[in-house]
Each structure stands twice: as C-alpha cells, then as structure tokens.
C-alpha cells in the first residue's frame, strides 16, 4: 500500500482516484469544491483535505488532474500548494493535459527539493477513467517512472514512458491532433450516408471492419446518429488541447492544417452552445 494524494476530482480525476483507493492505496484527496472531496472520501473510504498542501503532507506520490497550466501552478507552487508539503524523495505525477513548458518548469522547481516530477496525461475519456482503462503517456526520469508506474496501473490499461519531462505532454498533443482528423472524417462520412438515405447501421458496421475502422467509429457512430453528445471529452477541453498542440507545432516550424481547421469547426460548435458536448458533436455542423 502506498500513501497517495490526489488533487482534482473532475469527471476524470474522481474515478481515477477511486481506482487507486480500490487497489488498496491510502488516498487523501483535495478538490476546490470541498463537498465533492468529502463525497469522494465517503464513497471510497479515503480522506479529504482542505488544501493541496494538506493532501500532500506525508504522501509518497502526489497525483493531479486539473484544468490547464495556471490551474496546475495554483495547486503546486501557489500558497498552500502541494509542493510546499512534499518531502525529499517523493513523486509528483500530473495527469492534466498542459503545455510541455509548464511540466519542465515545475520539474525544475521540484528538483530543488530532491523530488521527482512526471507529466502523465491520459487518453480514453470519461469512460476510460471510470473503467480503469486509460492510456497514459509519461515524461520523466526512467527510475522515477519505474517507481510510479505500478501505482498508475490501477487506472490504466497501458502506461508508457515516452521520454524526459515534457515528452508525455507532447505525445498527448499528437494524440489530440490524430483524434481531431478522425472525428471530422467520421462526421463527414456519416453526413453523406444520411443525406443519401443509406441504411446507416449497415454502412457503419460494414466499414468499421475495413480500413476506415477506428475507435471513434466503433464507439461513437451510434450516439452520433442518435444526436447524443454527452459521452466523453468536452469540446471546450478539446479546443484547449488543440490550442496547446497547434502552438507547439508552430514553435517547431511545422504545420497542422487539418488540426487547425477542425479547431475552427469546434469553435462553430461552441458558438451553438455545444461547448459541453463531446468531441463527436462535429456532426451537428453538417446536418
């Protein structure tokens, strides 16, 4: 059993922390909404804390899953942040999707305390978090990775060290660019099938077995066809992630024209008050 702190109990963090508790770890949680932290503690038999620092006190591994770069800074280095309470030799594992820059920045801060920082963004959405089937992309020292990966296994189906600190976040950028293109293609194909009055079930079940098949197709075409868009990662968060990815692409002198275009399409969805819909809602633009 490992003494663990978990910071951030959103749609992803709540079940991820729950899997750690279910696996037998001693988990203390912090959330900006204290009622949610108390509800989690009651549901999973853990403990809630009033500040990130109080949650991190005595923890061997501190996890976080918050919103964006500044949210991460606020729970780590700001007043009552977790870093202030971490003991030398402890580990901080951030599962937020952020820039690679903030991961490197915080790793440098922690190194001054002889602590370890790993960026570990996840893919798999809310369903993956709830089912403990997330894919985790990790940046950090190999020895630190070897130490924390058995604990991460509680909420993951695959945990891979990509490289040094920041590499996990960069891999997540790759992931989001790939998803954007696939979902847009799926939406366009479904729109054509429906406009041509084809049997949508026959079409999708057939092509899913061929070269057009994808996770998005297998898991989303039915909900897309039903006009239901509350089954995963929200458009607002996808735009945040794509913004990070497109900025990194530009910094490296590259281009991502499809990613940039789909980002604009998600902007259209936001303007129709679909910011909380899942990423498959691109279909709504085409009907």
N, C-alpha and C positions, 0 to 999 in steps of 0.2 A: 504494500500500500504506500502511495506517495502523497505527501501533503501538497495540495494544489490550490491555487487561487484562480478564479475565473472572473474576468471583467467584461461586462456587456452581455445582456440577456435578451437580445432581439430574436427575430424569427430563426436565426441560425444559432446564436450563442446559447439560447435556452436549452434546446435539445442536445447540443454538443456537450455542454457542461453536465447535463443529465446522464449522458453515456459514461462520462468519467466517474460520476458517483456510483452508477450501476455496476461499473467494473471494480468497485471496491476502494477507490481512492477517497481520501479525506478532502472534501472540496468546500472552500469558502468562496462565496460569490459577492460581487458588487454590481449594482445597476443604478443608473441615475434615478430611476423610479424605484424607490425603496420597497414599495408594495410588491413589485414584481420579484424582487430579490427574496423577500420574505416568503412569497408564494412558492418560489422555486425551492427554497430551503425546506419548506413543509412537505413538498411533493417528493423530494429526493433524499431527505434526511441529512442535508448538509447544513451549512451555517451561512448567514448573511452578514455583511459588514457595511458600515456606514460610509467608508471611503475606500478608494483603491489601495491606499497605503495600509489600512487596517486589514484588508483582504490579503495583501501580500505578506503581511507580518508572519515570519516563520515558514513560508511556503518554499518548497524546493523548486517548483515550477509555477510560473505565473502565466496564464493564458489571457489573451484579449481578443474580442471580436466586436469592434465598434463601427463608427461610420466612415471616417475619412482621416486624412493626415492630421488635421488640427484636433479632431476628437481623440486620436491616439496620443498626441502630445499632452492633451489635458488630463489623461488618466495615467500618464507615466511621469512626466517631468514637472508638471504644474504643482501647485500647493496640494498636499495630501495625495500626490501621485504615487503610484506603486513603486517607482524606482527608489524613492526615499526610504522604503522599508525593506528592500531586498538585501539579503545577506551575501557576502562574498561566496562565489561558487554556485549561486543559484542561477536559474534559467528563466528567460522571458521569451515566450512563444506568441507571436502576434498573428492571428488568423484573419485580421482585417485585410481588405483589398485597399492598398495605399500606393503611393509612389515608391519607387526603389530608393529615392533620395531620403525619405524620412526613415526608412529602415536603416540605412547606413548612418544617418545622423544619430539615431537612438542607440545603435550598436556601439558607436564611439563613446557615447555618454556612459553606457553600462560597463564598457571595458575599463573605465577609470575606477570602478568598484570591484573589479575582478569577477564580474558577472557575464553571462553569455546571452546574446540576443539572436533569435532566429525569426526570420519572416516566413510565415507558413500559410499563405492564402489558400482558400479551398474552392473546389468546384463540385457541383452536384445539387445546388439549390436547397430549398427548404425540405424537399422530400429526402434528399441525401443526408441532410443533417438529422432529420427525425429517424431515419432508418440506420444511421451509423455507417453510411456508405459513401462518404465523401472522398474525393481525390485531393490530396494535399501536396502542394509544391513548396519545397523548403529551401531557403537560403541560409547558410550558416556553416560554422566550423564542423568538420566531419565527426570529431569526438562528441561535440555537443549534440549533433543530430543523432548519433547512436544512443545517446543517453535519453533523449526525449521521445524518440520515435515509438518505443513500446507503449508509452502512455498515449500518444496520439492515436495509436491503433484502436483505441476504444471507440472513436467516432469515424474511423476511416476504413475504406476498402483498399486504398493504395496510398502509400506515403513515400515520396521520392525526394532525395536531396538533389537539387538542380545545380547548386554551386555555392559560392560565397554569399554573404549577406546582400540582399537585393535581388538575387537571382530568382528567388521564389516569386517575388512581385513581378518581375519581368516575364516569367513564364505565365503568370496569370493574365498579363496583358495579351500575350499570344493567344491564350485560351479565349478571351473575350472577343478578339478580332475574328477568330475562327467561328465562334458561335454566331456572331452578327451576320456574316455572309450566309451561313447555313439556314438561319431562321428566315432571312429575306427570300432566299431561293425557295424554301418550303412555302412561304406565304404566296409567292407569285405563281408557283405551280398549282396550289390549291385554288387560287382565284381563277385560273384558266379552266381547271376541271369543272368548277361550279358554274362558270359562265357558259361552258359548252354543254351543260346538263349531263355530265357523265355521272356514273354511279361512284360517288366519292369514296365509299368504303372499298369497292372493288379496285379502284385505281390505287389508293394508298397502300392497301395490303399487298398488292402486286408489286409495286415499285419499291416498297420497303425491303423486298427480298433481293433487289438488284443493286446496281452501282449507286443509285440515288439514295439508298437507305442511310439513316443516321439516327442517333439517339433522339434528336429533336423530332424527327418524323415518327418514330415508334412511340414516343411518349407524349406528343403534343397534338397530332393531327385531329384526334377525336375531340379534344377540348376546344381546339381552334374552330372546328366545324360546328360545335355547339355554341360558339360565341362566349365561352367561359374563359376568363383570363386571370384567375386567382390561384394559379397552381405553381407558383415559383417566384423566381428572382424578378423584382420590380423594374419597370422601365427607368424610373428615377435613378436607381442604383446602376443600371446598365450604362446610362449616359455618363454617370460619374466615372465608371471604369473605362469607358471608351475614351473619355477626355484624357485620362491618365495615359492610356495606350497611345493615342494619337500624338500627344505631346512628346512621348519618348521616341516614337517613330521619327518625328521631325528633328528631335535633338540629334539623332543618329544619322540624319541626312537622307532618310528613306521616305517613301510614300505609302499610304494605305488608302487608296481611292475608294474601295468598296466599304471599308470600315467608316470612312468619313461620310460617305453617302448614307449608310444605314444609320449613323448617328443623327443625321438630319431627319431621317424618317421617324426615328424615335422622338425627335423634337415635335414632329407633327402629332404623334400620339399623345404627348404631354399636353399639347395645346387643346386637345379634345378631352381633357381631364382624365387621361388614361395613365398618368404617372405611376399609379399604384398597381396597374395591371402587370401581368408577367410579360416577358420578352416576346412571347409568341403573338402578342397583340398587333404586330406589324400587319397582320391580315386585315385589320379594321380599316387601314388606309386604302385597300384595294377593292372594297365592296361598294 
